Amino acid sequence: MWRRDTDTLDPAVARELEALETALAGDPAADPSLLALVEDVRSTRQVMDAGFAARLDNSVEWGFPRRRDDRLGRLRDTFLGRRVRMLPALGVAATVLAGITAAVLLTGGDEGREPVAIPARSAQPASSGGGGGAGATTGGQNLDAVPLTPAAAPPPAARSSAPTAAREDSSAASTPSFGRKMERSAELTLTTSPGDVQDVSDRVIETTQSLGGYVQHSQVSTSDGSGEASFTLRLPSARLDEGLKRLSNLAHVGSLTQGSNDITSGFVSVTERLSDARAERRALLRALAKAKTSNEIASLRARLRFNRSQISQLKGQLDSLRRRANFAAVDVTVAGSGSRHGAGGVWTPGDALHDAGRVVEVLAGVALVAGAAMGPALLVGVAVLLGGRALRRRRRDGALDAA
Amino acid sequence: MSDTVALALPTPDVASLQFDALYRSSASEVFAYVASLLHDRSAAEDVTAQAFERAYRRRKSFDARRGTPRAWLFGIARNAALDELRRRRRVASLVADPEDPAAADAFGEDDAERVARRATVRAALAGLDPRDRELVALKFHAGLSNAEIALVLATSESNVGTRLHRAVQRLREACHVAA
């Protein structure tokens, strides 16, 4: 609605208009000619007849009910009425939808708050001596809800022939048995804010030591905007589950992969070879005691030297296998990916504030993109709407001019 | 007990109550204004009813910050009347405007001077520009203030004042010449 509000009335015109207002008000002091004019003009006024007035009164009293054939009008009434009533529900639905969208957009990035599907993989190929390796993977979940014991899936042959053996394999995977030697491993990714990487790293080391394990390798790098630490831990296999639980409580768990490998056959093989070597040593020593010639003695001593080195080598292999069975290898990565989730994976008010900010950021981004895409269409629509209104107004004025 | 009864009663619709008051105070003025635009009693009745129905259905969208209820109502009535003019494509002349029997009854048969003056004014009105005639109707028949007329016609108040002054001058001149 365009108006020239800056126009001002001529003082003489203003005075005469005041006089007209006085006459219209019926003031006896008004200009008699104006009073007469007002009376004469008003006498030309059309008056409603009583029948029409009664019908209109009736319509007003009943709220202008729609005719039966006015389906469009009835539909409009229904829709408008429901629209107003449904506004709060629509608002809640829109908010929930926006929240879900924002959550999906947020977790689709680098934070991995929602469970991230990581393809399960075997930790290592199954050893040649039977048994099997198995892997269990999870991501972004509370470990209390995740079975930490990897399901040691037996090979198809073992599964089909002896279900009992499969159960034994499974129990062997959870706790090292005296009969079978299982090598266990795990990879754990923790995410935290860059500023908390050092603190979480310190607590990883403390936890490892308190479990009776040791840190085989560590690397921590922090800077202003980012930080990352990686560890190769050796935890007692018997306490691996407990260790993973405690480690996962230090920060948000981005991913967790577990694996197990049956090394029983290798262990048995080395043990037998060591036993053989020791028996050979005993036989060589007995032969040496009985040897009489210098050549015979020299030959036996040479064979004893070789036997000693063989025994030493086999002992080393056996110790290595025992270490692999007794200490699980755990690769821990602490990623300072910008997530502000506090230590222990607890969602704090600060996290909530940060997430809310991120939601607003994402929504603003979405709005910006949508605006950029829909802006031109919206402008055209507004122009058409305004043009239509102006055209309709001109046509109406034209109808008046023609009257 | 009375409190219980009071709570059980439906809450009055404020918008409906205000509309009812607006209808009671403006119905005859709206009809007079629409009739002056259409020059057809039957069409004026239809359009008046249509205008009130539109206003009733939109009563909750009325915004007091944008003007008075009367200005809002006359804006609706004006649009309805002009739409009717456009629809019918009929050009009516004020000269052809039928006598209002109700108004005629207001005069005695012997009051010839008044009847003559009235005819003179009707002729003078017919000689006005349609826009000025509408302005006179809004001012004299509907009793709107200049500010309300400005809202109805989507123009400025000073423009309304200037045009109204000019229209009244022409009316007075026409009546004087006729006399």
Interface residues (C-beta under 8 A of the other chain):
Chain A: M1 W2 R3 R4 D5 D7 T8 L9 D10 V13 A14 E16 L17 L20 L24 S33 A36 L37 V38 D40 V41 R42 S43 T44 R45 Q46 V47 M48 D49 F52 A53 R55 L56 S59 V60 G63 F64 D77 R393 R395 R396 D397 G398 A399 L400 D401 A402 A403
Chain B: S16 F19 D20 Y23 A27 S28 F31 A32 A35 S36 L37 L38 H39 R41 A44 E45 T48 A49 F52 E53 Y56 R57 R78 N79 L82 D83 L85 R86 V91 A92 D100 A102 A103 A106 R114 R117 R118 T120 V121 R122 L125 P130 R131 E134 V136 K139 F140 H141 G143 N146 A150 A154 T155 S156 E157 S158 N159 G161 T162 L164 H165 V168 L171 R172 C175
